[in-house]
Structures are given as C-alpha cells and as structure tokens.
Amino acid sequence: MSAVSVREHLEIQSVLVALDAQGTNENALRAGAWLTEHVHGRMSVVHAVGSAHADWTWLDDPRATSKAEGLIERAWRSAVRQTSSVIGAKLPGGVRVEDAVHVRAGRPAEVVLDEAHRQDADVIVLGYQLDRPLLDIGSTARRVIAGAPRAVWVQKHVPAPIERLLVPVDLSKDSLLALGTACVLARTIGAKVEALHAFSSSAYVVSTWPDYPDLGSIVALDELRAGDHAEFDACMDAFDWRGVEHTTRFVESDPTQAVLDAEGRADLIVLGTHGRSRIASALLGSVTWSVLRRARLPVLAIRHPERELDAA
C-alpha cells in the first residue's frame, strides 16, 4: 500500500521569509534561518511596499517610484538592516543579506506569492500575531497560505527547540503528504512524530427510526467508528516512517479540538491544506484554517502538488 500515490513528501530546499509591518519579523526570520540551516537549503527575504486594501493600484514600474520618492530604496535598506540585526551579515549558506532581500511594490500577499513562484520556493515563512481578531477573513496570511506553491510555515512566537511534531491525519492525500514531510523533517532534526486521527461522530447522521427507512439509512455508529479506526491503523502500518520514532493516536473528537488538545505534546504542527485559490473566504478546509488561527504552536501547512490553483 502506497501512502501517497504522487508524492510522498515535500523536499524543503528553498525558504522565503516574508517581512511585514506587524512586529512579527524577528520570529519569522529566526524560524526561517533555523529551517534553512537544518535542511542545508537557501534562504531569501521579501517585503512589499504597498497596501493590503482593495483600492491599491499596481505601479507600472516600481523603479520609477523608487527614483521619484525613494520608497522602495528606503524599504530595502530597512529590510536589510532588520534582517542583519536578527541573523547577521550573512544568511545560512554564506549568502550576503544584501543579495537575498527583495522589495517590490504591490499588495503584500500578491508580492509574496509572486516572489515565491519566481524563486520556486518550497516554504514561505510568515510571522503571525496571536491576538488577531476572530473574523480575520482578508488577512495577508490567509491569502498567502491559500495561494502558496507548496508550503507555509507560520511562526507565532519566539522560536523554541522542536523535538516533537504533531500531524493531524484524515487519510487524505493532503494529510499523508504532510505526514511524509514531517517524517523527513523529524529525521533531519532528530525529532519524534505523532500522527493524530480524530473520528467525529457529529459528521454522521444516525437514524433512530427503523420504521421509516425512507428517512435514511440506519447508521451503526460503533461500526463506523471501528471501521474508521481499522482504516487508520492499516494506513499507519503501511506508512513509510523513514526510521523516525513515532506514535499514532485515534481519538473521538471534533478534529480541530483534537489538535488543540494535543498541543501540549508537540512543538510544531504539520498539516495538509486544501487551498486551491488565492481569493475567497473558503479557500482552506475549515479545520485547517481553524487550527492555523487558534493554535499556539508554529504551524507548517503543506499543499498537495495535485491541487492546482484556480485563476482568481
């Protein structure tokens, strides 16, 4: 049994750190440098000069703005200073900060995504404020996560040692790709992996009226639970763990709550995302976005390569 038919894990080599104006850049830079160093990859930095609002007008030639008002030049110098103050004059791999910082004009999410595609970045690293409002529909983070070519690392606090990876698994290709990537990363950094599967009884309609079969099938919840558990166990038994120390856990719970309840056993959450478009509020699976928004831990969200972005 093959865990993932097309691709078993994401190869992380190119890391792009996105700077913002929300005071989260130091955390993002440190997380990006840590990841780059451990995977022996390359790192770059991008910063957008512009507004996230819908009335932003793209500049035909950002260089003209730079010459006329010096906006991009000043922003580039500021980004270089900020990056150097956190990481030093050279990034992991010996690249000079001046050569790795890119500043462009435009809406922040679009600038970050365009740069990620231009560089063929494997992971975009974002800082994120833990006190964001509940109705955070139009955030740059959400748009970037939904439109990222491969993956996004969301760093929510000062980076800490990562020794335990938590991977929610719903047996989809997305979640199994995330599990494979987590195993590769765990092997690289010497960490453990926990695969968590949540069976939600509320997802099933149980009829208690056998005299009225037209109302729907009678569902034996215990049989559904047992079948789901058996399928999870079989998938995990067949999975290639790449020699990584791991545990599997089956719980009956709301999927989001199950992940949040398990945070105390982990240092990083790795999950699959169903993003297909750069726009709209329902881009990501509800569980994915709820975990991204509510979790206290850093999150690595991975998009399966079979899922194409819609033109939007």
Buried (B, 14 or more C-beta within 10 A) or exposed (E): EEBBEEBBBBEBBBBBBBBBEBEBBBBBBBBBBBBBBBBEBBBBBBBBBBEBEEEBEEBEEBEEBBEEEEBBBEBBBBBBEBBBEBBEEBBBEEBEBEEBBBBBBBBBBBBBBBBBEEBEBBBBBBBBBEEEEEEBEEBBBBBBBBBBBBBBBBBBBEBEEBEBBBBBBBBBBBBBBBBBBBBBBBBBBEBBBBBBBBBBBEEEEEEEEEEEEEEEEEEEEEEBBEEBBEEBEEBBEEBBBBEBEBEBBBBEBBBBBBBBBBBEEBBBBBBBBBBBBBEBEEBBBEBBBBBBBBBEBBBBBBBBBEBEBEEE
